[in-house]
Amino acid sequence: MFKALEKINERPAPFEFYTAAELWADPHTSARMLALHLDETIDVSSRNPAFIHRSVAWIASRFSVGIGTTIVDFGCGPGLYTTLLAKHGAKVTGIDFSERSIAYAKGVAARERLNIRYVKQNYLEFETEDRFDLVLMIMCDFCAFSPSQRERILGIFNKILKPGGSVLLDVYSLAAFEQKKKMATYEINLFDGFWSPNKYYGFMNTFKYDREKVVLDKYTIIEANRTRTIYNWFQYFSPQALEKAFKEAGFSVEGLYSDVAGTPFDRKAREFAVIARKAEKR
């Protein structure tokens, strides 16, 4: 028992393990995630409807979205952004790891006869011959990547954007990192049965990596017939660090905001958004 508890509380190296499929592809957790996406009373997997509508209105204005605008949304979930952008006339592609979310989004698009293409895929592996005016990655998905994964996804963005095309994404700030606390907790059916339909014992460890500005929520889920560990990583950024990453990938940063609805930048905000532009060909 002592050795088992030692393993549960063991702190890995930053981004040592990658377990995204456990969260997004598992039938039970993907159903719970979709329910969180669609719960309009909370900002957990998606932001509330009022914010999303305000955000889409700002995006449409800032990027002159209309007939012929090509947009791709990485981590589109159940299509909350893609649906509204398509209603502005854009030709939209949505990519998500969750088959359940993609199926829901396709159903909405079919009912409303919207021009949206949905792709069920790990977006680190996304390839297409299409070229886009705008890439979106919203709800701080960029923060879940390791340094090598961030380099890879920025390379994908650069490849699929038209010359002069833009990226809009949001990240967690250093102000938010300072507010995070190390912790360890245990609960039967942790998070009200989120991890399994069967009885389980759930352990959650939150680790902080001060030098790297990384936080890990490590979940150990023990059921009668299996034990699994899920690693949920979060990278926190300064504006300078994010700008450096974009510059190295062939982008120039055009603007910083406190969110993807265009709120003026505030260094004390828990998140911030960036617009980065792909270099024009000479």
C-alpha positions as CSV (number, residue, x, y, z in Angstrom):
1,M,0.0,0.0,0.0
2,F,2.8,2.4,0.9
3,K,4.5,1.9,-2.5
4,A,1.2,2.4,-4.3
5,L,0.6,5.7,-2.4
6,E,4.2,6.8,-3.2
7,K,3.5,6.2,-6.9
8,I,0.2,8.1,-6.8
9,N,2.0,11.1,-5.3
10,E,5.0,10.9,-7.5
11,R,5.9,14.1,-9.4
12,P,6.9,13.5,-13.1
13,A,9.1,15.7,-15.2
14,P,7.2,18.4,-17.1
15,F,5.2,17.0,-19.9
16,E,6.7,13.5,-19.3
17,F,3.4,11.8,-20.1
18,Y,0.6,12.6,-22.7
19,T,-2.8,11.1,-22.0
20,A,-5.2,13.2,-24.0
21,A,-7.1,10.2,-25.3
22,E,-8.1,9.2,-21.8
23,L,-10.0,12.5,-21.5
24,W,-11.4,13.1,-25.0
25,A,-11.8,9.6,-26.5
26,D,-13.1,7.6,-23.6
27,P,-16.9,7.0,-24.0
28,H,-17.8,8.0,-20.5
29,T,-15.6,11.0,-20.0
30,S,-16.3,12.3,-23.5
31,A,-20.0,12.2,-22.7
32,R,-19.4,14.1,-19.4
33,M,-17.2,16.6,-21.3
34,L,-19.9,17.3,-23.9
35,A,-22.4,17.9,-21.1
36,L,-20.0,20.5,-19.6
37,H,-19.6,22.1,-23.0
38,L,-23.4,22.5,-23.3
39,D,-24.0,23.6,-19.8
40,E,-24.7,27.3,-20.2
41,T,-24.4,28.1,-16.5
42,I,-20.7,27.4,-16.2
43,D,-17.4,28.3,-17.9
44,V,-15.6,25.0,-17.7
45,S,-15.2,23.2,-21.1
46,S,-16.7,26.2,-23.0
47,R,-17.5,29.7,-22.1
48,N,-21.0,31.0,-21.5
49,P,-23.3,31.9,-24.4
50,A,-23.2,35.6,-23.8
51,F,-19.4,35.6,-24.0
52,I,-19.3,33.4,-27.0
53,H,-21.7,35.7,-28.9
54,R,-19.7,38.7,-27.9
55,S,-16.5,37.0,-28.9
56,V,-17.8,35.9,-32.3
57,A,-19.1,39.5,-33.0
58,W,-15.6,40.8,-32.3
59,I,-13.9,38.2,-34.4
60,A,-16.2,38.8,-37.3
61,S,-15.5,42.6,-37.1
62,R,-11.7,42.3,-36.4
63,F,-11.1,39.9,-39.3
64,S,-13.8,41.1,-41.7
65,V,-15.5,37.7,-41.7
66,G,-18.0,37.3,-44.5
67,I,-18.8,35.3,-47.6
68,G,-15.6,33.5,-48.7
69,T,-13.7,33.8,-45.5
70,T,-12.0,30.5,-44.6
71,I,-11.7,29.7,-40.9
72,V,-10.4,26.6,-39.1
73,D,-11.2,26.1,-35.4
74,F,-8.8,23.7,-33.6
75,G,-10.6,22.1,-30.6
76,C,-14.0,23.1,-31.9
77,G,-15.9,20.9,-29.4
78,P,-19.6,20.8,-30.2
79,G,-19.3,23.7,-32.6
80,L,-20.3,26.7,-30.5
81,Y,-17.9,29.0,-32.4
82,T,-18.0,27.3,-35.8
83,T,-21.8,27.5,-35.9
84,L,-22.0,31.2,-35.3
85,L,-19.1,32.0,-37.7
86,A,-20.7,30.0,-40.4
87,K,-23.8,32.1,-39.9
88,H,-21.6,35.1,-40.8
89,G,-21.1,33.5,-44.2
90,A,-17.6,32.0,-43.5
91,K,-16.5,28.6,-44.9
92,V,-15.6,26.9,-41.6
93,T,-13.7,23.7,-40.7
94,G,-13.8,22.4,-37.1
95,I,-11.3,19.8,-35.7
96,D,-11.7,18.0,-32.4
97,F,-10.4,14.8,-30.7
98,S,-13.8,13.9,-29.4
99,E,-16.0,11.8,-31.6
100,R,-19.0,12.6,-29.5
101,S,-18.5,16.4,-29.8
102,I,-18.0,16.1,-33.5
103,A,-21.2,14.1,-33.9
104,Y,-23.1,16.7,-32.0
105,A,-21.6,19.6,-34.0
106,K,-22.4,17.8,-37.3
107,G,-26.0,17.4,-36.2
108,V,-26.4,21.1,-35.5
109,A,-24.8,22.0,-38.9
110,A,-27.1,19.6,-40.8
111,R,-30.2,20.9,-39.0
112,E,-29.3,24.5,-39.7
113,R,-27.9,23.9,-43.2
114,L,-24.5,25.5,-42.5
115,N,-21.4,25.2,-44.5
116,I,-19.1,23.5,-42.0
117,R,-16.7,20.7,-42.4
118,Y,-15.9,18.7,-39.2
119,V,-12.9,16.5,-38.7
120,K,-12.5,14.0,-35.9
121,Q,-8.8,14.0,-35.3
122,N,-6.0,14.8,-32.9
123,Y,-5.1,18.2,-34.3
124,L,-1.4,17.6,-33.8
125,E,-1.8,15.2,-36.8
126,F,-4.0,17.4,-38.9
127,E,-3.1,17.7,-42.6
128,T,-5.1,19.4,-45.4
129,E,-4.6,20.9,-48.9
130,D,-7.0,23.7,-47.9
131,R,-5.6,27.1,-47.0
132,F,-7.2,29.4,-44.4
133,D,-7.6,33.1,-43.7
134,L,-7.9,32.5,-39.9
135,V,-6.9,29.8,-37.4
136,L,-8.7,29.7,-34.0
137,M,-7.6,27.9,-30.9
138,I,-9.9,29.0,-28.0
139,M,-10.3,28.0,-24.3
140,C,-6.5,27.9,-23.7
141,D,-5.9,24.6,-25.6
142,F,-2.5,25.8,-26.6
143,C,-1.5,25.6,-22.9
144,A,-1.9,21.8,-22.9
145,F,1.0,21.2,-25.2
146,S,4.6,20.4,-24.4
147,P,7.3,22.6,-26.0
148,S,7.8,20.2,-28.9
149,Q,4.0,20.0,-29.4
150,R,3.7,23.8,-29.4
151,E,6.4,23.9,-32.1
152,R,4.5,21.3,-34.1
153,I,1.1,23.0,-33.9
154,L,2.6,26.4,-34.8
155,G,4.2,24.7,-37.8
156,I,0.8,23.3,-38.8
157,F,-0.8,26.8,-38.5
158,N,1.9,28.3,-40.7
159,K,1.5,25.7,-43.3
160,I,-2.3,25.9,-43.6
161,L,-2.6,29.6,-43.5
162,K,-2.7,31.8,-46.5
163,P,0.1,34.4,-46.8
164,G,-1.0,37.2,-44.4
165,G,-3.4,34.9,-42.6
166,S,-3.9,35.2,-38.8
167,V,-4.0,33.0,-35.7
168,L,-6.2,33.9,-32.7
169,L,-5.7,32.0,-29.5
170,D,-5.8,32.5,-25.8
171,V,-3.5,31.3,-23.0
172,Y,-3.1,31.3,-19.2
173,S,-1.1,34.2,-17.8
174,L,1.7,34.3,-15.2
175,A,-0.8,36.1,-12.9
176,A,-2.9,32.9,-13.0
177,F,0.2,30.8,-12.3
178,E,1.0,32.7,-9.2
179,Q,-2.5,32.0,-7.9
180,K,-2.3,28.2,-8.3
181,K,-1.6,26.2,-5.2
182,K,0.0,22.8,-4.8
183,M,-2.4,20.3,-3.4
184,A,-3.4,16.6,-2.9
185,T,-6.9,15.3,-2.5
186,Y,-8.8,12.1,-2.4
187,E,-12.5,11.3,-2.9
188,I,-14.7,8.4,-3.7
189,N,-16.1,9.0,-7.3
190,L,-14.0,12.1,-7.6
191,F,-15.8,14.9,-9.4
192,D,-19.2,13.3,-9.0
193,G,-18.5,10.2,-11.2
194,F,-16.8,12.1,-14.0
195,W,-14.1,9.5,-14.6
196,S,-16.2,6.3,-14.7
197,P,-19.8,5.1,-14.5
198,N,-18.6,2.5,-11.9
199,K,-17.5,3.1,-8.3
200,Y,-13.9,4.3,-8.1
201,Y,-11.4,6.0,-5.8
202,G,-10.0,9.2,-7.2
203,F,-6.7,10.9,-6.3
204,M,-5.8,14.4,-7.6
205,N,-2.4,15.9,-7.2
206,T,-1.6,19.4,-8.3
207,F,2.1,20.0,-8.9
208,K,3.7,23.4,-9.7
209,Y,6.9,23.7,-11.7
210,D,8.2,27.2,-10.9
211,R,11.0,27.4,-13.4
212,E,9.0,26.2,-16.3
213,K,5.8,28.0,-15.3
214,V,3.9,24.7,-15.7
215,V,1.1,23.2,-13.6
216,L,0.1,19.5,-13.6
217,D,-3.2,18.1,-12.4
218,K,-2.5,14.4,-12.0
219,Y,-5.5,12.1,-11.6
220,T,-5.2,8.5,-10.4
221,I,-8.4,6.6,-10.9
222,I,-8.7,3.2,-9.1
223,E,-11.6,0.9,-10.1
224,A,-12.2,-2.7,-9.1
225,N,-10.6,-4.0,-12.3
226,R,-8.2,-1.3,-13.5
227,T,-6.1,1.7,-12.4
228,R,-5.2,4.5,-14.7
229,T,-3.5,7.9,-14.5
230,I,-4.4,11.0,-16.4
231,Y,-2.0,13.9,-16.8
232,N,-3.6,17.3,-17.4
233,W,-0.8,19.8,-18.2
234,F,-1.0,23.6,-18.3
235,Q,1.7,25.9,-19.5
236,Y,1.5,29.5,-18.3
237,F,2.8,32.4,-20.5
238,S,4.2,35.8,-20.4
239,P,3.5,38.0,-23.5
240,Q,7.2,37.9,-24.2
241,A,7.4,34.1,-24.2
242,L,4.4,33.7,-26.4
243,E,5.7,36.3,-28.9
244,K,9.0,34.5,-29.0
245,A,7.3,31.2,-29.9
246,F,5.3,32.8,-32.7
247,K,8.3,34.7,-34.1
248,E,10.3,31.5,-34.2
249,A,7.4,29.9,-36.2
250,G,7.3,32.6,-38.8
251,F,4.6,34.9,-37.3
252,S,4.5,38.5,-36.1
253,V,2.3,39.4,-33.1
254,E,-0.2,42.1,-34.0
255,G,-2.1,42.5,-30.8
256,L,-2.6,41.3,-27.2
257,Y,-6.0,41.3,-25.5
258,S,-7.4,40.0,-22.2
259,D,-9.7,37.6,-24.0
260,V,-10.9,36.5,-27.4
261,A,-13.6,39.1,-27.3
262,G,-11.2,41.9,-27.7
263,T,-11.1,43.2,-24.1
264,P,-8.1,45.5,-23.7
265,F,-5.0,43.7,-22.4
266,D,-4.5,43.6,-18.7
267,R,-1.3,42.1,-17.3
268,K,-3.2,41.1,-14.1
269,A,-5.9,39.1,-16.0
270,R,-5.8,35.3,-15.6
271,E,-5.8,34.8,-19.4
272,F,-4.8,36.8,-22.4
273,A,-5.3,36.4,-26.1
274,V,-2.9,37.0,-29.0
275,I,-3.4,37.8,-32.7
276,A,-0.4,36.6,-34.8
277,R,0.0,37.1,-38.5
278,K,1.8,34.9,-41.0
279,A,4.5,36.6,-43.0
280,E,3.5,37.7,-46.5
281,K,5.5,36.0,-49.3
282,R,7.8,38.4,-51.1
